[in-house]
Amino acid sequence: MHSHAMLTGGCRCGGVRYRATGAPEFQGLCHCRDCQRLSGGGHVGFLCFPSDAVAVEGETILRKGIGGSGRGERRYCPTCLSQLFGRSEIIPGKTNIYVGSLDDNTQFRPSFAIFVRSRPPWDTSSAELQCFETLPGQ
């Protein structure tokens, strides 16, 4: 993605929209049990941006204390309950946009996977990626 790129996305019902400008700082897959429960699958894909590069239109609801670290938060549409983006105390000032909420997810290029200790054996999506049992550096 080029530095002038813009990604757009939103919820299923259209009540919440967002745009992220610039290139994501990193892109990955999370295999924590919380992401598995939310996705109904083996992982959630995410793109990380500086929080000031993400503009949101519409009201969201907040859920705290989630993710593999237990120190994160996620934002959802209050109407259709689509999960849109999240933040974590582990990486302050950053916003993780969930790939499933993008208007066009074809630009997603994950380079690593986290919480692979919880990855189910049938989810081979991160087999070719750099993998971390929990988080990098932990």
LUMDOLO-544968 format. One record per residue: residue number from 1; residue in one letter; z negated, y negated, x of N, C-alpha, C in turn. Coordinates in Angstrom, 3 decimals. Atoms other than C-alpha are relative to their C-alpha. Last residue first. Example, Ala and Ser with C-alpha at 12.3 -4.5 7.8 and 13.67 -1.06 7.14 Angstrom:
BEGIN
+-----+------+----------+----------+----------+----------+----------+----------+----------+----------+----------+
| seq | type |     n_c3 |     n_c2 |     n_c1 |    ca_c3 |    ca_c2 |    ca_c1 |     c_c3 |     c_c2 |     c_c1 |
+-----+------+----------+----------+----------+----------+----------+----------+----------+----------+----------+
|   2 |    S |    0.060 |    1.190 |   -0.820 |   -7.140 |    1.060 |   13.670 |   -0.730 |   -1.090 |   -0.770 |
|   1 |    A |    0.000 |    1.190 |    0.890 |   -7.800 |    4.500 |   12.300 |    0.000 |   -1.200 |    0.900 |
+-----+------+----------+----------+----------+----------+----------+----------+----------+----------+----------+
//
This chain:
BEGIN
+-----+------+----------+----------+----------+----------+----------+----------+----------+----------+----------+
| seq | type |     n_c3 |     n_c2 |     n_c1 |    ca_c3 |    ca_c2 |    ca_c1 |     c_c3 |     c_c2 |     c_c1 |
+-----+------+----------+----------+----------+----------+----------+----------+----------+----------+----------+
| 138 |    Q |    1.286 |   -0.514 |    0.491 |  -25.381 |   12.206 |    6.976 |   -0.097 |    1.502 |    0.201 |
| 137 |    G |    1.135 |    0.507 |   -0.762 |  -22.738 |   10.282 |    8.918 |   -1.348 |    0.499 |   -0.470 |
| 136 |    P |   -0.247 |    0.171 |   -1.437 |  -20.017 |   10.792 |    6.340 |   -1.245 |   -0.569 |    0.675 |
| 135 |    L |   -0.676 |    1.248 |   -0.293 |  -21.562 |   11.810 |    2.991 |    0.273 |   -0.099 |    1.502 |
| 134 |    T |    0.573 |    1.010 |    0.899 |  -22.496 |   15.282 |    1.724 |    0.807 |   -1.290 |    0.201 |
| 133 |    E |    0.937 |   -0.737 |    0.856 |  -20.855 |   18.406 |    3.205 |   -0.648 |   -0.916 |   -1.022 |
| 132 |    F |    1.390 |    0.259 |   -0.335 |  -18.039 |   16.207 |    4.538 |   -0.885 |    0.753 |   -0.984 |
| 131 |    C |    1.030 |   -0.308 |    0.992 |  -14.385 |   17.217 |    4.526 |   -1.397 |   -0.251 |    0.554 |
| 130 |    Q |    1.254 |    0.002 |   -0.743 |  -11.321 |   15.815 |    6.327 |   -1.123 |    0.146 |   -1.021 |
| 129 |    L |    0.622 |    1.292 |   -0.300 |   -8.466 |   16.753 |    4.013 |   -1.186 |    0.169 |    0.941 |
| 128 |    E |   -0.689 |    0.582 |   -1.156 |   -6.100 |   19.759 |    3.867 |   -0.633 |   -1.317 |    0.451 |
| 127 |    A |   -0.120 |   -0.982 |   -1.091 |   -8.309 |   21.885 |    1.588 |    0.614 |   -0.596 |    1.264 |
| 126 |    S |    0.369 |    0.650 |   -1.253 |   -9.254 |   18.881 |   -0.570 |    0.139 |    0.913 |    1.218 |
| 125 |    S |   -0.605 |    1.321 |   -0.147 |   -7.436 |   19.885 |   -3.770 |   -0.305 |   -0.654 |    1.343 |
| 124 |    T |   -0.549 |    0.062 |   -1.355 |   -8.375 |   23.571 |   -3.410 |    0.602 |   -1.369 |    0.324 |
| 123 |    D |   -0.560 |    1.341 |   -0.194 |  -10.654 |   23.619 |   -6.458 |    0.444 |   -0.132 |    1.448 |
| 122 |    W |   -1.338 |    0.083 |    0.605 |  -11.097 |   27.358 |   -7.273 |    0.639 |   -1.378 |    0.163 |
| 121 |    P |   -1.011 |   -0.701 |   -0.805 |  -14.003 |   27.775 |   -4.823 |    1.419 |   -0.090 |   -0.567 |
| 120 |    P |   -0.193 |   -1.368 |    0.482 |  -16.053 |   25.080 |   -6.580 |    1.125 |    0.682 |    0.781 |
| 119 |    R |   -1.384 |   -0.263 |    0.419 |  -16.918 |   22.086 |   -4.385 |    0.121 |    1.440 |   -0.500 |
| 118 |    S |   -0.007 |   -0.311 |    1.434 |  -20.678 |   21.428 |   -4.336 |    1.390 |    0.357 |   -0.515 |
| 117 |    R |    0.979 |   -1.086 |    0.195 |  -21.079 |   21.581 |   -0.529 |   -0.050 |    0.433 |   -1.461 |
| 116 |    V |   -0.710 |   -1.276 |    0.123 |  -17.862 |   19.517 |   -0.527 |   -0.963 |    1.182 |   -0.100 |
| 115 |    F |    0.808 |   -0.958 |    0.759 |  -19.998 |   16.461 |   -1.246 |    0.726 |    1.328 |   -0.216 |
| 114 |    I |    1.453 |    0.032 |   -0.187 |  -17.304 |   14.154 |    0.121 |   -0.681 |    0.981 |   -0.964 |
| 113 |    A |    0.745 |   -0.446 |    1.173 |  -13.555 |   14.585 |    0.580 |   -1.483 |    0.004 |    0.333 |
| 112 |    F |    1.219 |   -0.748 |   -0.269 |  -11.196 |   12.816 |    2.971 |   -0.636 |    0.420 |   -1.319 |
| 111 |    S |    0.007 |   -0.447 |   -1.388 |   -7.758 |   11.211 |    3.267 |   -1.243 |    0.821 |    0.339 |
| 110 |    P |    1.328 |   -0.276 |   -0.546 |   -6.887 |   10.688 |   -0.396 |    0.084 |    0.511 |    1.435 |
| 109 |    R |   -0.152 |   -0.828 |   -1.188 |   -3.465 |    9.136 |   -1.018 |   -1.383 |    0.286 |    0.592 |
| 108 |    F |    1.260 |   -0.537 |   -0.505 |   -3.225 |    7.574 |   -4.503 |    0.265 |    0.967 |    1.146 |
| 107 |    Q |    0.256 |    0.565 |   -1.330 |    0.057 |    5.669 |   -4.927 |   -1.264 |    0.555 |    0.643 |
| 106 |    T |   -0.877 |   -0.638 |   -0.983 |    1.205 |    7.899 |   -7.823 |   -0.226 |   -0.523 |    1.419 |
| 105 |    N |    0.806 |   -0.681 |   -1.017 |   -1.812 |    6.927 |   -9.955 |    0.846 |    0.630 |    1.108 |
| 104 |    D |   -0.951 |   -0.802 |   -0.784 |   -0.008 |    4.286 |  -12.009 |   -0.786 |    0.659 |    1.130 |
| 103 |    D |   -1.242 |   -0.027 |    0.778 |   -2.059 |    2.672 |  -14.803 |    1.039 |    0.885 |    0.681 |
| 102 |    L |   -1.118 |    0.817 |   -0.471 |   -5.215 |    3.660 |  -12.938 |    1.185 |    0.082 |   -0.957 |
| 101 |    S |   -0.105 |    1.211 |    0.816 |   -8.188 |    5.036 |  -14.916 |    1.141 |   -0.918 |    0.446 |
| 100 |    G |   -0.411 |   -0.302 |    1.370 |   -7.896 |    8.615 |  -13.625 |    0.169 |   -1.218 |   -0.879 |
|  99 |    V |   -1.450 |   -0.176 |    0.062 |   -8.009 |    7.324 |  -10.036 |    0.490 |    0.262 |   -1.426 |
|  98 |    Y |   -0.317 |   -1.405 |    0.243 |  -11.575 |    6.094 |  -10.364 |    1.470 |    0.152 |   -0.328 |
|  97 |    I |   -0.790 |   -0.138 |    1.224 |  -12.084 |    2.664 |   -8.791 |    0.379 |    1.467 |   -0.140 |
|  96 |    N |   -0.859 |   -1.182 |    0.022 |  -14.869 |    2.522 |   -6.214 |    0.684 |    0.093 |   -1.361 |
|  95 |    T |   -0.220 |   -0.578 |    1.325 |  -16.305 |   -0.953 |   -5.769 |    0.963 |    1.160 |    0.124 |
|  94 |    K |   -1.242 |   -0.748 |    0.217 |  -17.751 |   -2.217 |   -2.494 |    0.034 |    0.528 |   -1.426 |
|  93 |    G |   -1.134 |    0.913 |    0.031 |  -20.300 |   -4.933 |   -1.704 |    1.333 |    0.668 |   -0.221 |
|  92 |    P |    0.150 |    1.237 |    0.764 |  -22.932 |   -2.407 |   -0.688 |    1.235 |   -0.891 |    0.094 |
|  91 |    I |   -1.053 |    0.887 |   -0.498 |  -21.777 |    1.014 |    0.574 |   -0.047 |   -1.305 |   -0.802 |
|  90 |    I |   -0.365 |   -0.499 |   -1.330 |  -24.806 |    3.313 |    0.262 |    1.105 |   -0.853 |    0.627 |
|  89 |    E |    0.836 |    0.693 |   -0.986 |  -26.187 |    1.263 |   -2.633 |    0.396 |    0.400 |    1.415 |
|  88 |    S |    1.095 |   -0.772 |   -0.572 |  -23.264 |    2.614 |   -4.646 |   -0.773 |   -0.846 |    0.993 |
|  87 |    R |    0.503 |    0.601 |   -1.237 |  -20.717 |    1.105 |   -7.009 |   -1.159 |    0.843 |    0.487 |
|  86 |    G |    1.407 |   -0.128 |   -0.336 |  -18.596 |    2.520 |   -9.787 |   -0.327 |   -0.705 |    1.296 |
|  85 |    F |    0.308 |    0.299 |   -1.396 |  -15.315 |    2.292 |  -11.608 |   -1.496 |    0.104 |    0.224 |
|  84 |    L |   -0.957 |    0.902 |   -0.624 |  -13.556 |    3.190 |  -14.847 |   -0.234 |   -0.217 |    1.484 |
|  83 |    Q |    0.650 |    0.475 |   -1.225 |  -15.160 |    6.016 |  -16.781 |    1.041 |   -0.768 |    0.794 |
|  82 |    S |   -0.737 |   -0.297 |   -1.236 |  -13.614 |    6.160 |  -20.253 |   -0.812 |   -0.495 |    1.189 |
|  81 |    L |    0.810 |   -0.658 |   -1.030 |  -16.311 |    5.978 |  -22.943 |    0.781 |    0.460 |    1.230 |
|  80 |    C |   -0.613 |   -1.319 |   -0.203 |  -13.833 |    5.098 |  -25.746 |   -0.707 |    0.822 |    1.085 |
|  79 |    T |   -0.682 |   -0.524 |    1.184 |  -15.764 |    2.153 |  -27.206 |    0.513 |    1.418 |    0.211 |
|  78 |    P |    0.967 |   -0.343 |    1.040 |  -18.387 |    1.167 |  -24.607 |    0.631 |    0.612 |   -1.248 |
|  77 |    C |   -0.335 |    0.745 |    1.216 |  -15.806 |    1.404 |  -21.791 |   -1.003 |    0.392 |   -1.079 |
|  76 |    Y |   -0.798 |   -0.665 |    1.034 |  -17.575 |    2.813 |  -18.760 |    0.399 |   -1.000 |   -1.070 |
|  75 |    R |   -0.320 |    0.857 |    1.143 |  -19.126 |    1.558 |  -15.534 |    0.996 |    0.722 |   -0.897 |
|  74 |    R |   -1.368 |   -0.091 |    0.521 |  -20.797 |    3.809 |  -13.008 |    0.136 |   -0.912 |   -1.198 |
|  73 |    E |   -0.152 |    0.402 |    1.391 |  -23.849 |    3.301 |  -10.837 |    1.459 |    0.152 |   -0.381 |
|  72 |    G |   -1.224 |    0.665 |    0.420 |  -25.020 |    4.774 |   -7.579 |   -0.063 |   -0.448 |   -1.436 |
|  71 |    R |    0.207 |    1.446 |   -0.145 |  -28.201 |    5.701 |   -5.810 |    1.237 |   -0.789 |   -0.384 |
|  70 |    G |    1.009 |    0.428 |    0.960 |  -28.495 |    9.371 |   -6.807 |   -0.265 |   -1.489 |    0.041 |
|  69 |    S |    1.113 |    0.669 |   -0.681 |  -26.639 |   10.184 |   -3.602 |   -1.144 |   -0.321 |   -0.946 |
|  68 |    G |    0.646 |   -0.916 |   -0.917 |  -24.326 |   12.784 |   -5.161 |   -1.210 |   -0.606 |    0.686 |
|  67 |    G |   -0.749 |   -0.372 |   -1.189 |  -23.505 |   10.475 |   -8.012 |   -0.807 |    0.923 |    0.887 |
|  66 |    I |   -0.932 |   -1.119 |    0.095 |  -25.766 |    8.856 |  -10.566 |    0.645 |    0.282 |    1.346 |
|  65 |    G |    0.645 |   -1.182 |   -0.558 |  -28.838 |    6.685 |  -10.674 |    0.863 |    1.233 |   -0.004 |
|  64 |    K |    0.530 |    0.055 |   -1.373 |  -27.422 |    4.044 |  -12.980 |   -0.562 |    1.337 |    0.437 |
|  63 |    R |    0.882 |   -1.158 |   -0.177 |  -25.166 |    4.100 |  -16.063 |   -0.429 |    0.023 |    1.460 |
|  62 |    L |    0.440 |   -0.395 |   -1.328 |  -23.630 |    0.778 |  -17.085 |   -0.881 |    1.232 |   -0.077 |
|  61 |    I |    1.385 |   -0.466 |    0.017 |  -21.627 |   -0.202 |  -20.143 |   -0.298 |    0.629 |    1.359 |
|  60 |    T |    0.222 |   -1.377 |   -0.428 |  -18.512 |   -2.314 |  -19.855 |   -1.469 |    0.360 |   -0.211 |
|  59 |    E |    1.384 |   -0.418 |   -0.211 |  -17.284 |   -5.460 |  -21.597 |   -0.055 |    1.458 |    0.434 |
|  58 |    G |    0.579 |   -0.833 |    1.043 |  -13.743 |   -6.697 |  -21.181 |   -1.404 |    0.434 |    0.374 |
|  57 |    E |   -0.047 |    0.695 |    1.294 |  -11.688 |   -8.048 |  -18.292 |   -0.502 |    0.959 |   -1.062 |
|  56 |    V |    0.130 |   -0.816 |    1.210 |  -12.529 |   -6.867 |  -14.775 |    0.039 |   -0.900 |   -1.225 |
|  55 |    A |    0.261 |    0.853 |    1.160 |  -11.420 |   -8.381 |  -11.456 |    0.034 |    0.853 |   -1.261 |
|  54 |    V |   -0.158 |   -0.681 |    1.290 |  -11.698 |   -6.288 |   -8.287 |   -0.406 |   -0.950 |   -1.125 |
|  53 |    A |   -1.433 |   -0.222 |    0.206 |  -11.090 |   -7.927 |   -4.870 |    0.287 |    0.645 |   -1.351 |
|  52 |    D |   -0.614 |    1.275 |    0.389 |  -14.634 |   -9.399 |   -4.838 |    1.518 |    0.105 |   -0.162 |
|  51 |    S |    0.267 |    0.326 |    1.408 |  -16.026 |   -5.847 |   -4.925 |    0.656 |   -1.306 |   -0.432 |
|  50 |    P |    1.079 |    0.985 |    0.019 |  -14.302 |   -4.947 |   -1.652 |   -0.211 |   -0.437 |   -1.456 |
|  49 |    F |   -0.416 |    1.380 |   -0.245 |  -12.147 |   -1.958 |   -2.567 |   -1.228 |   -0.873 |    0.224 |
|  48 |    C |    1.064 |    0.962 |   -0.260 |  -12.672 |    1.816 |   -2.492 |    0.576 |   -1.361 |    0.379 |
|  47 |    L |   -0.513 |    0.958 |   -0.974 |  -10.192 |    4.179 |   -4.144 |   -1.071 |   -1.066 |    0.159 |
|  46 |    F |    0.414 |    1.399 |    0.035 |  -11.518 |    7.232 |   -5.976 |    0.680 |   -0.797 |    1.099 |
|  45 |    G |   -0.648 |    0.794 |   -1.036 |  -10.525 |   10.763 |   -6.960 |   -0.421 |   -1.450 |   -0.128 |
|  44 |    V |   -0.539 |    1.274 |    0.470 |  -13.004 |   12.787 |   -9.019 |    0.636 |   -0.683 |    1.202 |
|  43 |    H |    0.159 |    1.218 |   -0.799 |  -13.715 |   16.454 |   -8.330 |    0.438 |   -1.226 |   -0.799 |
|  42 |    G |    0.696 |   -0.231 |   -1.249 |  -13.803 |   20.062 |   -9.565 |   -0.267 |   -1.235 |    0.842 |
|  41 |    G |   -0.717 |   -0.740 |   -1.020 |  -12.934 |   19.569 |  -13.204 |   -0.839 |    0.138 |    1.252 |
|  40 |    G |   -0.311 |   -1.278 |    0.599 |  -14.405 |   18.277 |  -16.460 |    0.776 |    0.883 |    0.956 |
|  39 |    S |   -1.445 |   -0.253 |    0.040 |  -14.105 |   14.858 |  -14.895 |    0.353 |    1.243 |   -0.797 |
|  38 |    L |   -0.732 |    1.108 |    0.608 |  -17.595 |   13.600 |  -15.688 |    1.484 |    0.304 |   -0.158 |
|  37 |    R |    0.348 |    0.073 |    1.428 |  -19.300 |   16.924 |  -15.056 |    0.782 |   -1.095 |   -0.707 |
|  36 |    Q |   -0.563 |   -1.165 |    0.670 |  -17.467 |   17.399 |  -11.768 |   -0.278 |   -0.057 |   -1.497 |
|  35 |    C |   -1.446 |    0.223 |    0.164 |  -18.254 |   13.842 |  -10.703 |    0.664 |    1.181 |   -0.695 |
|  34 |    D |   -0.149 |    1.072 |    0.985 |  -21.969 |   14.435 |  -11.331 |    1.482 |   -0.274 |   -0.254 |
|  33 |    R |    0.120 |   -0.577 |    1.343 |  -21.822 |   17.783 |   -9.526 |    0.151 |   -1.064 |   -1.079 |
|  32 |    C |    1.394 |   -0.133 |    0.442 |  -20.555 |   16.106 |   -6.361 |   -0.043 |    0.505 |   -1.442 |
|  31 |    H |    0.260 |   -1.291 |    0.629 |  -16.955 |   16.939 |   -5.350 |   -1.446 |    0.130 |   -0.491 |
|  30 |    C |    1.425 |   -0.310 |    0.027 |  -15.806 |   13.414 |   -4.535 |   -0.210 |    1.272 |   -0.809 |
|  29 |    L |    0.399 |   -0.852 |    1.117 |  -12.192 |   12.900 |   -3.474 |   -1.501 |    0.231 |    0.104 |
|  28 |    G |    0.516 |   -1.339 |   -0.198 |  -11.006 |   10.098 |   -1.246 |   -0.257 |    0.754 |   -1.285 |
|  27 |    Q |   -0.287 |   -0.764 |    1.213 |   -9.334 |    6.773 |   -0.684 |   -0.477 |    1.428 |    0.225 |
|  26 |    F |   -0.161 |   -1.433 |   -0.166 |  -10.310 |    4.104 |    1.837 |    0.186 |    0.653 |   -1.351 |
|  25 |    E |    0.560 |   -0.239 |   -1.333 |  -10.301 |    0.345 |    2.329 |    0.036 |    1.485 |    0.334 |
|  24 |    P |    1.330 |   -0.610 |    0.009 |   -7.955 |   -0.028 |   -0.643 |   -0.473 |    0.247 |    1.434 |
|  23 |    A |   -0.038 |   -1.447 |   -0.216 |   -5.066 |   -2.408 |   -0.020 |   -1.410 |    0.566 |   -0.098 |
|  22 |    G |    0.083 |   -0.453 |   -1.374 |   -5.062 |   -5.861 |   -1.515 |    0.055 |    1.511 |    0.070 |
|  21 |    T |   -1.008 |    0.575 |   -0.897 |   -5.806 |   -6.866 |   -5.077 |   -0.263 |    0.442 |    1.428 |
|  20 |    A |    0.532 |    0.023 |   -1.356 |   -7.620 |   -4.771 |   -7.679 |    1.109 |   -0.500 |    0.917 |
|  19 |    R |   -1.026 |    0.069 |   -1.031 |   -6.928 |   -5.328 |  -11.361 |   -0.715 |   -0.095 |    1.349 |
|  18 |    Y |    0.376 |    0.517 |   -1.315 |   -9.033 |   -4.373 |  -14.328 |    1.234 |   -0.116 |    0.869 |
|  17 |    R |   -1.104 |   -0.002 |   -0.966 |   -8.715 |   -3.807 |  -18.069 |   -0.551 |   -0.497 |    1.332 |
|  16 |    V |    0.369 |    0.461 |   -1.334 |  -11.322 |   -2.890 |  -20.678 |    1.219 |    0.141 |    0.902 |
|  15 |    G |    1.051 |    1.010 |    0.105 |  -10.695 |   -2.603 |  -24.418 |   -0.462 |   -0.567 |    1.327 |
|  14 |    G |   -0.519 |    1.325 |   -0.342 |   -7.364 |   -0.793 |  -23.940 |   -1.035 |   -1.108 |   -0.075 |
|  13 |    C |   -0.251 |    0.774 |    1.225 |   -8.404 |    2.375 |  -25.817 |    0.526 |   -1.409 |    0.269 |
|  12 |    R |   -0.932 |   -0.662 |    0.924 |   -8.036 |    4.777 |  -22.869 |    0.356 |   -0.873 |   -1.196 |
|  11 |    C |    0.492 |   -1.124 |    0.808 |   -9.732 |    2.520 |  -20.345 |    1.079 |    0.512 |   -0.945 |
|  10 |    G |    0.896 |    0.294 |    1.103 |   -8.239 |    0.343 |  -17.681 |   -0.364 |    1.268 |   -0.744 |
|   9 |    G |    0.444 |   -1.156 |    0.758 |   -5.876 |    0.054 |  -14.796 |   -0.914 |   -0.421 |   -1.129 |
|   8 |    T |    0.556 |    0.325 |    1.304 |   -4.114 |   -2.238 |  -12.414 |   -0.409 |    1.286 |   -0.701 |
|   7 |    L |    0.122 |   -1.162 |    0.867 |   -3.432 |   -2.030 |   -8.704 |   -0.606 |   -0.452 |   -1.316 |
|   6 |    M |    0.969 |    0.098 |    1.074 |   -2.186 |   -5.031 |   -6.803 |    0.045 |    1.285 |   -0.806 |
|   5 |    A |   -0.104 |   -0.927 |    1.132 |   -0.438 |   -5.047 |   -3.462 |   -1.062 |   -0.293 |   -1.047 |
|   4 |    H |   -0.160 |    0.824 |    1.201 |   -0.371 |   -8.096 |   -1.224 |    0.065 |    0.853 |   -1.272 |
|   3 |    S |    1.177 |    0.858 |    0.163 |   -1.832 |   -6.149 |    1.709 |    0.093 |   -0.874 |   -1.241 |
|   2 |    H |   -0.081 |    1.230 |   -0.779 |    0.824 |   -3.456 |    1.289 |   -1.197 |   -0.889 |   -0.310 |
|   1 |    M |    0.000 |    1.180 |    0.848 |    0.000 |    0.000 |    0.000 |    0.000 |   -1.238 |    0.890 |
+-----+------+----------+----------+----------+----------+----------+----------+----------+----------+----------+
//
